[in-house]
Amino acid sequence: MKSIFITAVILLSFNYLQAQAMGREYRTAIGVKVWDGGGLSVKHFVNDKAALEGIAYMWNEGFRLTGLYEFHGDIGGAPGLKWYIGPGAHLGFYDHGNNHDNYNDGDGGTYFGIDGVLGLDFKFNKAPINVSLDWQPVFEFGEGRGFYGNWGGLGIRYAFGK
């Protein structure tokens, strides 16, 4: 009986969240970001023009946590489509003996970097789906590190709230 009650509460909550994101706006979106590897992405609007995005990238060379502050603006004549730009930072944990982004330094370890982001964000009308496409140039500090222009990705998220 207890499991039936819990299942009913989860289904009703899911239905409520889905109904909340049926327009072209959303408050929070959770999903994946696909790049050379993949990552988990959470995006949350702090107001109508700004969002925080957290990304946990995972790939064969390591793991990287990224935080971004994104300024959003509407694109006229394209309902649901927004541009965004902003700063951020990351902390990367890389395996020893890697060839991180074509730097054959053989050093693993933990590195800090600053990030930028430039992209497009689209929320489907009458569906709780959000997609984004962006470019994230970074500068990573440390021996053998530097500028990398090949970060970014395609985000596909479940959107809710507004």
C-alpha positions in Angstrom: 0.0 0.0 0.0 2.8 2.4 0.9 4.5 1.8 -2.5 1.3 2.5 -4.3 0.9 5.8 -2.5 4.5 6.8 -3.2 4.1 5.9 -6.9 0.9 8.0 -7.1 2.6 11.0 -5.5 5.6 10.7 -7.9 3.2 10.5 -11.0 1.1 13.4 -9.8 4.3 15.5 -9.2 5.6 14.6 -12.6 2.3 15.6 -14.2 2.3 18.9 -12.3 5.9 19.7 -13.4 5.2 18.8 -17.0 2.1 21.1 -17.0 4.3 23.9 -15.6 6.6 23.9 -18.6 4.2 23.7 -21.5 4.7 27.2 -22.7 7.9 28.8 -24.2 9.4 29.8 -20.9 10.9 27.6 -18.2 12.6 28.1 -14.8 14.8 25.0 -14.5 16.0 22.3 -16.9 17.8 19.1 -16.2 19.4 16.8 -18.8 22.6 16.1 -20.7 25.1 18.0 -22.7 26.8 16.1 -25.5 30.3 17.0 -26.6 33.3 14.8 -27.3 32.2 13.0 -24.2 29.0 13.8 -22.3 27.9 15.5 -19.2 25.0 16.2 -16.9 23.6 19.7 -17.1 21.3 21.7 -14.8 20.2 25.2 -15.9 18.2 27.5 -13.6 17.0 31.0 -14.3 17.7 33.4 -11.4 15.6 36.1 -13.2 14.0 36.6 -16.7 17.4 37.5 -18.3 20.0 35.5 -16.4 20.6 31.8 -15.6 23.1 29.6 -13.8 24.3 26.4 -15.5 26.2 23.6 -13.9 27.8 20.9 -16.0 29.6 17.7 -15.0 31.5 16.5 -18.0 32.8 13.0 -18.1 35.0 11.5 -20.9 37.9 9.1 -21.3 40.5 11.6 -20.1 38.8 12.6 -16.8 36.1 14.6 -15.2 35.3 18.4 -15.2 32.9 20.5 -13.2 31.9 23.7 -14.8 29.7 26.6 -13.6 28.4 29.3 -15.9 26.5 32.6 -15.4 24.5 33.2 -18.6 22.9 36.5 -19.8 19.9 35.7 -22.0 18.1 37.7 -24.6 15.2 37.1 -26.9 15.6 36.7 -30.7 12.8 38.7 -32.4 10.5 36.7 -34.7 11.6 33.4 -33.2 9.4 32.5 -30.2 11.1 30.3 -27.7 14.6 31.0 -29.1 17.1 33.0 -27.0 20.8 33.9 -27.3 23.1 33.7 -24.3 26.6 34.8 -23.3 28.5 34.8 -20.1 31.5 34.0 -17.9 32.3 30.9 -15.8 34.9 28.7 -14.3 35.8 25.0 -14.1 37.8 22.5 -12.1 39.2 19.5 -14.1 40.4 16.2 -12.8 42.5 14.5 -15.5 44.1 11.1 -15.8 47.9 10.6 -15.9 49.3 10.0 -19.3 46.5 11.7 -21.2 46.7 13.8 -24.3 44.4 16.5 -23.1 43.1 18.5 -26.0 46.2 17.8 -28.1 48.7 18.8 -25.4 50.9 15.7 -25.1 52.2 16.7 -21.7 51.6 13.3 -20.0 50.5 15.1 -16.8 47.4 14.2 -15.0 46.1 16.2 -12.1 43.7 18.8 -11.1 43.5 22.1 -13.0 41.4 25.3 -12.6 40.2 27.4 -15.6 38.1 30.3 -16.6 35.3 29.8 -19.1 33.2 31.8 -21.5 30.0 30.7 -23.2 28.1 31.8 -26.3 25.1 30.0 -27.5 21.4 29.6 -28.5 18.7 28.2 -26.2 15.3 26.9 -27.5 12.2 25.8 -25.5 9.6 23.9 -27.4 6.1 25.2 -27.0 3.6 22.7 -25.5 6.4 20.3 -24.6 8.8 20.2 -21.6 11.9 20.0 -23.8 14.7 22.5 -23.9 17.7 22.3 -26.3 20.8 24.4 -26.5 23.9 24.7 -28.6 26.9 26.6 -27.4 30.6 27.2 -27.6 32.7 27.4 -24.4 36.2 28.7 -24.9 38.4 28.2 -21.8 41.8 29.2 -20.4 43.2 26.5 -18.1 46.0 27.4 -15.6 48.9 25.1 -15.0 52.0 23.8 -16.7 51.3 22.6 -20.2 47.8 24.2 -20.1 46.4 27.2 -21.9 43.6 28.2 -24.2 41.2 25.6 -25.5 38.5 26.5 -28.1 36.9 23.1 -28.5 34.5 22.9 -25.5 30.8 23.4 -25.7 28.0 21.1 -26.8 24.4 20.2 -27.6 22.2 20.3 -24.5 19.0 18.3 -24.3 17.0 18.9 -21.1 13.7 18.3 -19.4 12.3 21.7 -18.5 9.9 22.6 -15.7 8.5 25.6 -13.8 7.8 29.2 -14.7 
